[in-house]
Amino acid sequence: MHPSSSQGRWLRLGLIGCLVVSGLGAAKSPGTEYGRVTGTVKDADGNPLIGVTVLLVGPTLPGAAAGFGERVITDAHGAFRVEHLKPGWYSIKATTVTHLPVTHDRIRVGPGKTATQDFVLSDIFAPARFHVPEGTLATWGDDWKWVLRTSASTRPVLRYRESPPNPLDKKDAHSKATKKSAPPSQRLVGVMPGSVQRDPLADDPGLGSVLAYLRPLSDDADVLVAGSMTSSGILGSSVATAIRRNMLKGDPQELTFSMRELNFSEALPMPGVGNIADLSRAQGVVVSYATTRQLAGALRLTTGFEVDYLNSVRGVAVARPRMELAYQFDPSTAVAVRYGSVRPEGDETLLDRIGELSAFPRVTLRGYRPELEELNHAEVAVDRKLGKSSHVEAAVYRDGFENTAVWGTGSAEVLGLMAGNVMPNPASGGMTLNAGSYQSSGFRAQYSRRLGGILEAAVMYASGEALAVDPDAAGRGDLSSNLRQDLKPARSRSIAGKVSARVPRSKTEVVASYEWLTGDRVTTVDPYGEVNLGVHPYLDLQVRQPLPNLAFLPAHIEAVADFRNLLAQGYVPTPGAGEESLFLAPAYRSFRGGFSVQF
């Protein structure tokens, strides 16, 4: 064979081999050069989320322009997979309309490798958590029957409570327990008496107009916005906001903020008190916070604080702590230790909450300087249920009063002798005397009983100290000018009774109470116990009458009449200058009424 032809044949075979090898390398390169990303998307409870959009942005993908992003959708198991990715660094974002989006940056994709990235998305309502207690607690009505959900993780938008289980059914009734709905919003417009039932030392703003709006945020959270205006107009108005949360979890929290405009311009003339005119107007701010923790199954701790601030000729601020430790021995017996600015538990009606928000401590003068009355209360109480319709409470307590406010009335000449220590009181048409500080220790016993479904009665006995005029002071000269020093704490007692009745057909509600005090006392014995029972010194009467509904006004209208110290008892005369007299009293006589319209 010719050498040249043999060399040409080997040359051709070598070229073909190179082409084959290069072809095999080219066929193998796609499987080794590109990578992939996989992962899952779940909610905070670990449930897979279906239909979530996963957007991947990174290096240029084959056949696409720079900046191209790959978009996929999670499957029925909440999983996603993106194939054929060029090696490099990527960013991945998971989004859905019912959850907050989440982005992960610097995801490394290697050649022929699989990168894994999982997502946990929070519900868009995460700041206002929904808590559903066990058991049948509320009704959604009798006409709904189905539950509509967009996915396993989103909140229901339509729900029905099942009918009560058949007593003959052997299945556990709790297995059919349903979830509680958020209560409806409430709107209140009315002219109401200015009484405040839950603050022992709050100043009474008098008759005023009230506008309030309660908005539930969930089944265990709400926000209340309220405004009020007294008969003196904008100079006696207040605006307040309260936010509550975790009311069903056993650890409720409440934060309140209120501002109040104070007006003293309608007071009695005060001759000889030149700088009292500077106090004709003032502003007050109240901020309070309280939180409750279930330390154990039967032990509960409530802590918080309250800050009162007065902006007048001189700023005055008072900060008071709040603490209550309660232990439930058994279903019938509980023991509680309370300290600070503790407020008694009430029915939590809308009117009670509005009255609490509009409350502000009594303002007094001490040497021409404004001061706020304070009460630091401490007690140990035992509460025991006696059957289903009655209970008894016994407590030992100690109160510390600062800048005690005593109400009184008298001629301008007599009041002028106490200049610098008296403050006009437009609500009562008299004045408020700063009686200084004193301590009180005592005992309280209370018994209440519900008689049927329309009548409830309660009685209370309390002992402690109350201020009275020193009997030896009358012979030491002019009592009016020395009255502040001549008011001394004296051992005192009080006996109170209260009856509440509701007429079935007319739905008229009548509340009558009477509290007897040891004679010649100018302050009450146990302010905390009075507020806890809902009584005031001497004879009180309140009548609430629902009015017929109007077809064109979808609202609940109620007329209210409130009589305080109906018999004008408890006015203690003290010798004044010359033949004039000064009267002091723990409560003044008043009558107020109005209407409330609740939508």
C-alpha positions as CSV (number, residue, x, y, z in Angstrom):
1,M,0.0,0.0,0.0
2,H,1.2,3.5,-0.7
3,P,2.4,5.3,2.4
4,S,0.6,8.5,1.5
5,S,-2.8,6.8,1.3
6,S,-2.2,5.0,4.6
7,Q,-1.4,8.3,6.4
8,G,-4.5,9.9,4.9
9,R,-6.8,7.1,6.2
10,W,-5.4,7.5,9.8
11,L,-5.8,11.2,9.6
12,R,-9.4,10.8,8.7
13,L,-10.0,8.3,11.5
14,G,-8.4,10.7,14.0
15,L,-10.6,13.6,13.0
16,I,-13.7,11.5,13.3
17,G,-12.7,10.4,16.8
18,C,-12.2,14.0,17.9
19,L,-15.6,14.9,16.7
20,V,-17.2,12.0,18.5
21,V,-15.4,12.9,21.8
22,S,-16.3,16.5,21.5
23,G,-19.9,15.6,20.7
24,L,-20.1,13.4,23.8
25,G,-18.7,16.2,25.9
26,A,-21.3,18.6,24.5
27,A,-24.1,16.2,25.2
28,K,-23.0,15.8,28.8
29,S,-22.4,19.5,29.6
30,P,-26.1,20.5,30.1
31,G,-26.5,17.9,32.8
32,T,-23.4,19.0,34.7
33,E,-23.5,22.9,34.1
34,Y,-27.0,23.8,35.3
35,G,-28.5,23.3,38.8
36,R,-32.0,23.5,40.4
37,V,-33.8,25.0,43.5
38,T,-36.5,23.1,45.5
39,G,-38.4,23.9,48.7
40,T,-41.7,24.1,50.6
41,V,-43.9,27.0,51.7
42,K,-45.9,26.6,55.0
43,D,-47.7,28.8,57.5
44,A,-46.7,29.4,61.1
45,D,-48.6,26.3,62.3
46,G,-46.8,24.0,59.8
47,N,-49.7,23.7,57.3
48,P,-48.6,23.6,53.6
49,L,-49.7,26.6,51.6
50,I,-51.2,25.9,48.1
51,G,-50.9,28.2,45.2
52,V,-48.2,30.5,46.6
53,T,-46.2,32.4,43.9
54,V,-42.4,31.8,44.2
55,L,-40.3,34.3,42.2
56,L,-36.6,33.5,41.6
57,V,-34.3,36.2,40.3
58,G,-30.5,35.7,39.5
59,P,-28.0,35.0,36.8
60,T,-29.1,35.0,33.2
61,L,-31.1,31.9,32.3
62,P,-30.4,30.2,28.9
63,G,-32.0,31.9,26.0
64,A,-33.2,34.8,28.1
65,A,-32.2,38.5,28.5
66,A,-30.4,39.7,31.6
67,G,-32.6,40.2,34.7
68,F,-35.0,37.5,33.8
69,G,-36.9,35.9,36.7
70,E,-38.5,32.4,36.9
71,R,-42.0,32.2,38.5
72,V,-43.6,29.0,39.8
73,I,-46.6,28.0,41.9
74,T,-46.6,25.6,44.9
75,D,-48.4,22.3,44.5
76,A,-50.9,20.6,46.7
77,H,-48.1,19.8,49.2
78,G,-46.8,23.4,49.3
79,A,-43.7,22.3,47.4
80,F,-42.0,24.0,44.4
81,R,-39.1,23.2,42.0
82,V,-37.2,25.3,39.5
83,E,-35.0,23.5,37.0
84,H,-32.2,24.4,34.5
85,L,-30.6,27.2,36.5
86,K,-27.2,28.7,35.6
87,P,-24.8,28.5,38.5
88,G,-24.6,31.6,40.6
89,W,-26.3,33.6,43.4
90,Y,-30.1,33.9,43.4
91,S,-32.9,35.7,45.4
92,I,-36.2,33.9,46.1
93,K,-39.5,35.6,47.1
94,A,-42.7,33.8,48.2
95,T,-46.0,35.9,48.0
96,T,-49.7,35.3,48.5
97,V,-52.6,37.6,49.2
98,T,-53.4,36.2,52.6
99,H,-49.9,36.2,54.1
100,L,-47.0,38.5,54.5
101,P,-44.3,38.1,51.7
102,V,-40.9,36.6,52.6
103,T,-37.6,37.0,50.6
104,H,-34.4,35.0,50.9
105,D,-31.2,36.4,49.3
106,R,-27.9,34.9,48.3
107,I,-29.1,31.4,47.5
108,R,-26.1,29.5,46.0
109,V,-26.8,27.3,43.0
110,G,-23.9,25.1,41.9
111,P,-23.4,23.1,38.7
112,G,-25.3,19.9,38.8
113,K,-26.4,20.7,42.4
114,T,-29.8,21.1,44.1
115,A,-30.3,24.0,46.5
116,T,-33.1,23.7,49.1
117,Q,-34.9,26.8,50.5
118,D,-38.1,26.5,52.7
119,F,-40.4,29.4,53.6
120,V,-42.7,30.1,56.6
121,L,-45.3,32.8,55.9
122,S,-47.1,34.8,58.6
123,D,-50.8,35.6,58.4
124,I,-51.5,39.2,57.5
125,F,-53.5,39.4,60.7
126,A,-50.5,38.3,62.8
127,P,-50.4,41.6,64.9
128,A,-54.0,40.9,66.0
129,R,-53.9,37.3,67.0
130,F,-57.1,35.2,66.8
131,H,-57.7,32.9,69.8
132,V,-60.5,30.4,69.8
133,P,-61.3,29.0,73.3
134,E,-62.6,25.5,73.9
135,G,-66.3,24.9,74.4
136,T,-69.4,26.5,73.0
137,L,-69.1,30.2,74.1
138,A,-71.1,32.2,71.6
139,T,-73.6,31.9,68.8
140,W,-73.5,33.0,65.2
141,G,-77.3,32.6,64.9
142,D,-79.5,29.8,64.0
143,D,-79.6,30.2,60.2
144,W,-76.0,29.5,59.2
145,K,-74.7,26.1,58.8
146,W,-71.4,26.0,56.8
147,V,-67.8,27.1,57.3
148,L,-66.2,28.8,54.3
149,R,-62.4,28.9,54.2
150,T,-59.9,29.9,51.6
151,S,-57.3,27.4,52.8
152,A,-56.4,25.5,55.9
153,S,-54.4,28.4,57.3
154,T,-56.7,31.4,56.7
155,R,-59.4,32.5,59.1
156,P,-63.0,31.5,58.5
157,V,-65.3,34.1,56.9
158,L,-68.5,32.3,57.5
159,R,-69.3,30.0,60.4
160,Y,-72.3,28.3,62.1
161,R,-72.7,26.9,65.6
162,E,-74.1,23.4,65.6
163,S,-77.3,22.7,67.5
164,P,-76.9,21.5,71.1
165,P,-76.0,17.7,71.3
166,N,-78.7,15.2,72.1
167,P,-78.5,14.3,75.8
168,L,-78.9,10.6,74.8
169,D,-75.8,10.8,72.5
170,K,-72.9,9.1,74.2
171,K,-70.3,11.1,72.3
172,D,-68.3,13.7,74.1
173,A,-70.2,17.0,73.9
174,H,-67.0,18.9,73.8
175,S,-66.1,17.3,70.5
176,K,-68.8,19.5,68.9
177,A,-67.6,22.7,70.5
178,T,-67.6,25.6,68.1
179,K,-65.5,28.7,67.8
180,K,-66.5,32.1,69.1
181,S,-67.2,35.0,66.8
182,A,-66.0,38.6,67.3
183,P,-68.7,40.7,68.9
184,P,-70.4,43.4,66.8
185,S,-69.3,47.1,66.9
186,Q,-71.1,49.4,69.2
187,R,-71.9,53.1,68.9
188,L,-73.2,55.2,71.8
189,V,-74.6,58.7,71.7
190,G,-76.3,60.2,74.8
191,V,-76.6,62.7,77.6
192,M,-75.5,60.9,80.7
193,P,-74.9,61.6,84.4
194,G,-71.2,62.1,85.1
195,S,-70.9,59.4,87.8
196,V,-67.9,57.2,87.7
197,Q,-68.5,53.9,89.4
198,R,-65.0,52.3,89.2
199,D,-62.6,55.0,90.4
200,P,-62.8,55.7,94.2
201,L,-61.3,59.2,93.9
202,A,-62.3,60.4,90.5
203,D,-63.8,63.8,90.1
204,D,-67.4,63.9,89.0
205,P,-67.6,65.7,85.6
206,G,-71.3,66.3,85.9
207,L,-74.0,66.1,83.3
208,G,-72.6,65.8,79.8
209,S,-72.9,64.5,76.3
210,V,-71.1,61.3,75.4
211,L,-70.1,59.9,72.0
212,A,-68.3,56.5,71.8
213,Y,-67.4,53.9,69.3
214,L,-66.3,50.3,70.2
215,R,-64.6,48.3,67.4
216,P,-63.7,44.7,67.9
217,L,-60.4,43.7,66.3
218,S,-61.0,40.0,66.8
219,D,-62.8,37.8,69.2
220,D,-60.4,38.7,72.0
221,A,-59.3,42.3,71.1
222,D,-61.0,45.6,70.7
223,V,-60.5,49.3,70.6
224,L,-62.7,52.0,72.2
225,V,-62.7,55.6,71.3
226,A,-64.8,57.9,73.4
227,G,-65.4,61.6,73.7
228,S,-67.5,63.6,76.2
229,M,-68.5,67.2,76.7
230,T,-70.0,68.6,79.9
231,S,-72.6,71.4,80.2
232,S,-69.8,74.0,80.3
233,G,-68.8,73.2,76.7
234,I,-65.4,72.5,75.3
235,L,-63.8,73.6,78.6
236,G,-65.1,70.5,80.2
237,S,-64.5,67.9,77.4
238,S,-62.5,64.7,77.2
239,V,-61.2,62.4,74.5
240,A,-60.0,58.9,75.3
241,T,-58.8,55.7,73.6
242,A,-58.5,52.2,75.1
243,I,-57.0,49.1,73.5
244,R,-57.5,45.6,74.9
245,R,-56.1,42.3,73.6
246,N,-55.8,38.6,74.7
247,M,-59.0,38.7,76.6
248,L,-59.6,35.0,76.1
249,K,-56.1,33.7,76.5
250,G,-55.9,34.2,80.2
251,D,-53.3,37.0,79.9
252,P,-55.3,40.1,78.9
253,Q,-53.6,43.5,78.4
254,E,-55.2,46.9,78.3
255,L,-53.7,50.3,77.5
256,T,-55.6,53.6,77.9
257,F,-54.9,57.2,77.1
258,S,-57.2,60.0,77.8
259,M,-57.0,63.8,77.7
260,R,-59.4,66.1,79.6
261,E,-60.0,69.8,79.5
262,L,-60.9,71.1,83.0
263,N,-62.9,74.2,83.6
264,F,-63.2,76.1,86.9
265,S,-64.5,79.4,85.5
266,E,-68.1,78.8,86.8
267,A,-66.9,78.7,90.4
268,L,-67.9,80.9,93.3
269,P,-66.2,84.3,93.6
270,M,-63.0,83.9,95.6
271,P,-62.0,87.3,97.1
272,G,-58.5,87.7,98.3
273,V,-57.2,84.9,96.1
274,G,-55.5,86.8,93.3
275,N,-53.8,84.0,91.5
276,I,-56.7,81.5,91.6
277,A,-57.8,82.9,88.2
278,D,-54.8,81.2,86.6
279,L,-56.5,77.9,87.4
280,S,-59.8,78.7,85.6
281,R,-58.6,76.3,82.8
282,A,-56.3,73.3,82.9
283,Q,-55.6,70.1,81.0
284,G,-55.3,66.7,82.4
285,V,-53.8,63.5,80.9
286,V,-54.2,59.9,82.2
287,V,-52.2,57.0,80.9
288,S,-52.7,53.5,82.4
289,Y,-51.6,50.0,81.5
290,A,-52.5,46.6,83.0
291,T,-51.6,43.1,82.1
292,T,-52.6,39.7,83.6
293,R,-50.6,36.5,83.6
294,Q,-51.7,33.0,84.6
295,L,-48.7,31.9,86.6
296,A,-50.2,28.5,87.3
297,G,-53.5,26.8,87.0
298,A,-55.0,28.6,90.0
299,L,-52.6,31.5,90.4
300,R,-53.1,34.8,88.5
301,L,-51.0,38.0,88.6
302,T,-52.2,41.4,87.4
303,T,-49.7,44.3,87.2
304,G,-49.7,47.7,85.7
305,F,-49.5,51.4,86.4
306,E,-51.4,54.7,86.1
307,V,-49.9,58.1,85.5
308,D,-52.0,61.3,86.0
309,Y,-50.7,64.6,84.8
310,L,-52.2,68.1,85.3
311,N,-51.0,71.0,83.2
312,S,-51.9,74.3,84.9
313,V,-50.0,77.1,86.5
314,R,-47.7,74.3,87.7
315,G,-47.3,70.9,86.2
316,V,-48.3,68.1,88.6
317,A,-47.7,64.4,87.9
318,V,-48.6,61.3,90.0
319,A,-47.5,57.8,89.1
320,R,-49.1,54.9,90.9
321,P,-48.4,51.1,90.5
322,R,-51.0,48.5,90.3
323,M,-50.8,44.8,91.5
324,E,-53.2,42.0,92.3
325,L,-52.3,38.4,93.1
326,A,-55.2,36.0,93.1
327,Y,-55.3,32.4,94.1
328,Q,-58.3,30.1,93.5
329,F,-58.3,27.5,96.2
330,D,-61.3,25.7,94.8
331,P,-64.3,26.6,92.6
332,S,-65.9,28.3,95.5
333,T,-63.1,30.1,97.4
334,A,-60.5,32.6,96.2
335,V,-57.9,34.8,97.9
336,A,-56.6,38.1,96.5
337,V,-53.8,40.4,97.5
338,R,-54.2,43.9,96.1
339,Y,-51.9,47.0,96.2
340,G,-51.7,50.4,94.5
341,S,-54.3,52.0,92.3
342,V,-56.4,48.9,92.2
343,R,-59.8,49.3,90.5
344,P,-62.7,47.0,91.4
345,E,-64.0,44.6,88.9
346,G,-67.2,45.7,87.2
347,D,-69.7,44.4,84.7
348,E,-67.5,45.8,81.9
349,T,-70.5,47.4,80.2
350,L,-69.9,50.1,77.6
351,L,-71.1,52.8,79.9
352,D,-68.8,51.6,82.7
353,R,-65.8,51.7,80.4
354,I,-66.7,55.2,79.1
355,G,-67.1,56.5,82.7
356,E,-63.7,55.1,83.6
357,L,-62.0,56.7,80.6
358,S,-63.5,60.1,81.4
359,A,-62.4,60.0,85.0
360,F,-59.7,62.3,86.4
361,P,-58.5,62.7,90.0
362,R,-59.9,65.5,92.1
363,V,-57.9,68.7,91.9
364,T,-57.2,70.7,95.1
365,L,-55.0,73.6,96.2
366,R,-52.3,73.5,98.8
367,G,-50.7,76.9,99.4
368,Y,-51.9,78.1,96.0
369,R,-50.2,75.1,94.4
370,P,-52.4,72.6,92.5
371,E,-52.3,69.0,93.8
372,L,-54.0,65.8,92.8
373,E,-55.7,63.6,95.4
374,E,-54.2,60.1,95.7
375,L,-55.2,56.8,97.2
376,N,-52.8,54.0,97.8
377,H,-54.9,51.0,98.7
378,A,-53.7,47.6,100.0
379,E,-55.8,44.7,101.1
380,V,-56.1,41.0,101.5
381,A,-59.5,39.6,100.6
382,V,-61.2,36.2,100.7
383,D,-64.2,35.6,98.5
384,R,-66.4,32.5,98.9
385,K,-69.5,31.5,96.9
386,L,-72.4,30.2,98.9
387,G,-74.3,28.2,96.3
388,K,-75.2,29.5,92.9
389,S,-76.8,32.8,93.8
390,S,-74.9,34.3,96.7
391,H,-71.3,35.0,97.9
392,V,-69.6,36.6,100.8
393,E,-66.3,38.6,100.9
394,A,-64.2,39.6,103.9
395,A,-61.1,41.8,103.7
396,V,-58.6,43.7,105.8
397,Y,-57.2,46.8,104.2
398,R,-55.0,49.9,104.6
399,D,-55.5,53.1,102.8
400,G,-53.0,56.0,102.4
401,F,-54.6,59.3,101.4
402,E,-52.6,62.2,100.0
403,N,-54.1,65.7,99.4
404,T,-57.5,64.6,100.6
405,A,-60.4,66.4,98.9
406,V,-63.3,67.4,101.1
407,W,-66.4,69.0,99.6
408,G,-68.0,72.0,101.2
409,T,-70.1,75.1,100.8
410,G,-70.3,78.5,102.6
411,S,-70.2,82.2,102.1
412,A,-67.5,83.9,100.1
413,E,-66.2,85.6,103.3
414,V,-65.7,82.3,105.1
415,L,-64.1,80.7,102.1
416,G,-61.8,83.7,101.6
417,L,-60.3,82.9,105.1
418,M,-59.0,79.6,103.7
419,A,-57.5,81.1,100.6
420,G,-54.8,79.0,99.0
421,N,-56.3,75.7,100.3
422,V,-59.7,75.7,98.6
423,M,-60.5,75.0,95.0
424,P,-63.8,76.0,93.2
425,N,-65.9,72.9,92.3
426,P,-68.3,73.9,89.4
427,A,-69.9,70.4,89.3
428,S,-71.2,70.7,92.9
429,G,-71.6,74.5,93.1
430,G,-69.3,74.6,96.1
431,M,-65.6,74.2,96.8
432,T,-63.1,71.5,97.5
433,L,-60.8,71.8,100.5
434,N,-57.4,70.2,100.7
435,A,-57.4,68.4,104.0
436,G,-53.9,67.0,103.8
437,S,-52.9,63.4,104.3
438,Y,-53.9,60.6,106.7
439,Q,-53.9,56.8,107.0
440,S,-56.8,54.4,107.5
441,S,-56.8,50.7,108.5
442,G,-59.9,48.6,108.8
443,F,-62.0,45.6,108.0
444,R,-64.8,45.0,105.4
445,A,-67.4,42.3,105.1
446,Q,-69.9,42.1,102.2
447,Y,-72.7,39.7,101.3
448,S,-74.7,39.7,98.1
449,R,-77.5,37.4,96.9
450,R,-79.5,37.1,93.7
451,L,-83.2,36.5,94.4
452,G,-84.7,35.0,91.2
453,G,-83.9,36.6,87.9
454,I,-85.1,40.1,88.6
455,L,-83.9,41.1,92.1
456,E,-80.4,41.4,93.6
457,A,-79.5,42.6,97.1
458,A,-76.3,43.3,98.9
459,V,-75.1,44.5,102.3
460,M,-71.7,45.8,103.5
461,Y,-70.1,46.7,106.8
462,A,-66.8,48.5,107.0
463,S,-64.7,50.0,109.8
464,G,-61.7,52.4,109.5
465,E,-60.7,56.0,109.8
466,A,-62.5,59.0,108.4
467,L,-61.9,62.8,108.8
468,A,-63.9,64.7,111.3
469,V,-63.7,68.1,112.9
470,D,-61.7,68.0,116.1
471,P,-64.3,68.7,118.9
472,D,-61.7,70.7,120.9
473,A,-61.0,73.0,117.9
474,A,-64.0,75.3,118.3
475,G,-62.5,76.9,121.4
476,R,-59.2,77.7,119.8
477,G,-60.4,80.8,117.8
478,D,-61.4,81.1,114.2
479,L,-62.1,77.6,113.0
480,S,-62.4,78.6,109.3
481,S,-58.8,79.8,109.0
482,N,-57.5,76.7,110.9
483,L,-59.9,74.1,109.5
484,R,-57.3,72.2,107.5
485,Q,-55.3,71.6,110.6
486,D,-58.4,70.9,112.7
487,L,-59.7,68.0,110.5
488,K,-58.4,64.8,112.2
489,P,-58.9,61.1,111.4
490,A,-61.3,59.4,113.8
491,R,-62.4,55.8,114.1
492,S,-65.6,55.3,112.1
493,R,-68.0,52.8,110.7
494,S,-70.3,52.5,107.8
495,I,-73.2,50.2,106.9
496,A,-74.5,50.0,103.4
497,G,-77.3,48.2,101.6
498,K,-78.2,48.0,97.9
499,V,-81.2,46.6,96.0
500,S,-81.4,46.2,92.2
501,A,-84.6,45.2,90.5
502,R,-85.8,44.8,86.9
503,V,-89.5,45.0,86.1
504,P,-90.1,42.1,83.6
505,R,-92.7,43.7,81.2
506,S,-91.5,47.4,81.1
507,K,-87.8,46.3,81.6
508,T,-87.4,49.2,84.0
509,E,-84.3,48.9,86.1
510,V,-84.3,50.5,89.6
511,V,-81.2,50.7,91.8
512,A,-81.6,52.0,95.4
513,S,-78.9,52.2,97.9
514,Y,-78.2,53.7,101.3
515,E,-75.0,54.0,103.3
516,W,-74.9,55.1,106.9
517,L,-71.8,56.8,108.3
518,T,-70.7,57.6,111.8
519,G,-72.0,61.1,112.6
520,D,-70.1,64.3,111.8
521,R,-67.7,62.6,109.3
522,V,-66.7,64.6,106.3
523,T,-65.1,61.8,104.3
524,T,-66.1,58.2,103.7
525,V,-64.7,55.2,105.5
526,D,-63.8,52.7,102.8
527,P,-63.8,54.3,99.3
528,Y,-62.7,51.1,97.6
529,G,-65.4,49.0,99.2
530,E,-68.1,51.6,98.2
531,V,-67.0,51.5,94.6
532,N,-66.9,47.7,94.6
533,L,-70.5,47.5,95.8
534,G,-71.6,50.5,93.8
535,V,-73.0,52.7,96.6
536,H,-72.5,56.3,97.8
537,P,-73.1,57.9,101.2
538,Y,-76.7,58.2,102.2
539,L,-79.8,57.6,100.0
540,D,-79.2,57.2,96.2
541,L,-81.7,56.2,93.6
542,Q,-81.2,55.4,89.9
543,V,-83.9,54.6,87.3
544,R,-83.2,53.3,83.8
545,Q,-86.1,53.0,81.4
546,P,-85.7,51.6,77.9
547,L,-87.9,53.4,75.4
548,P,-89.8,51.8,72.5
549,N,-87.7,51.4,69.3
550,L,-88.4,53.7,66.5
551,A,-88.9,52.2,63.0
552,F,-86.7,54.7,61.3
553,L,-83.9,54.6,63.9
554,P,-82.3,51.2,64.4
555,A,-81.0,52.0,67.9
556,H,-81.6,51.2,71.6
557,I,-82.8,54.3,73.5
558,E,-82.8,54.5,77.3
559,A,-83.8,57.3,79.7
560,V,-81.7,57.7,82.9
561,A,-82.5,59.5,86.1
562,D,-79.9,59.6,88.9
563,F,-80.6,61.0,92.4
564,R,-77.7,61.4,94.9
565,N,-78.1,62.1,98.6
566,L,-81.8,62.4,98.1
567,L,-82.5,63.4,101.7
568,A,-79.6,66.0,101.9
569,Q,-78.0,64.2,104.8
570,G,-74.4,64.5,106.1
571,Y,-73.9,68.2,106.0
572,V,-71.7,69.0,109.0
573,P,-71.8,72.7,110.1
574,T,-68.6,74.2,111.5
575,P,-68.3,77.6,113.2
576,G,-67.1,80.3,110.8
577,A,-66.2,84.0,111.0
578,G,-68.9,85.8,112.9
579,E,-72.3,84.3,112.4
580,E,-71.4,82.7,109.1
581,S,-71.1,78.9,108.8
582,L,-69.2,76.5,106.6
583,F,-70.7,73.2,105.8
584,L,-68.6,70.1,104.9
585,A,-70.0,66.8,103.7
586,P,-68.8,63.4,102.2
587,A,-71.4,63.7,99.5
588,Y,-73.6,66.5,98.1
589,R,-77.2,66.4,96.9
590,S,-77.8,66.3,93.2
591,F,-80.2,65.2,90.5
592,R,-79.2,64.3,86.9
593,G,-80.9,62.7,84.0
594,G,-80.5,62.1,80.3
595,F,-80.8,59.7,77.4
596,S,-78.5,57.2,75.8
597,V,-78.8,56.1,72.2
598,Q,-76.9,52.9,71.4
599,F,-76.7,51.7,67.8
